[in-house]
Amino acid sequence: QLQLVESGGGLVQPGGSLRLSCAASGRTLDYYAIAWFRQATGKEREGISCISESGTITDYADSVKGRFTISRDNTKNTVYLQMNSLKPEDTAVYYCAAEVAHGSWHSLRDIEYDSWGQGIQVTVSS
């Protein structure tokens, strides 16, 4: 069974950067598409970035495009989310999720994903 664990969250000032990691165990991530979601207090969960199993296709929500970068290192069984130019509105609990996929498949829809991490808090505040 695939297990996902997020790390790298915390408190950062506006304009700062963080890199989130999503480490997998139990199975190799080679055959999974991965996505990052976030949920702010009182708001719906939002898909913010995803990467295909092949790693060749990425997608971003408009809210993070140009500031966040998703990448994967299958040798480390880990997916990353580099977050730059952070804003207070980026404050949320961030989740990674995985779904068995092939080739270019990718999605920002949470219902498409079966395996989820427990989430990690990111707070952007001065």
Secondary structure, DSSP 8 states (H G I E B T S, - for coil): --EEEEE--EEE-TT--EEEEEEEESS-GGGEEEEEEEE-TTS--EEEEEE-TTS--EEE-TTTTTTEEEEEETTTTEEEEEE-S--GGG-EEEEEEEEE--TT-----GGG--EE---EEEEE--
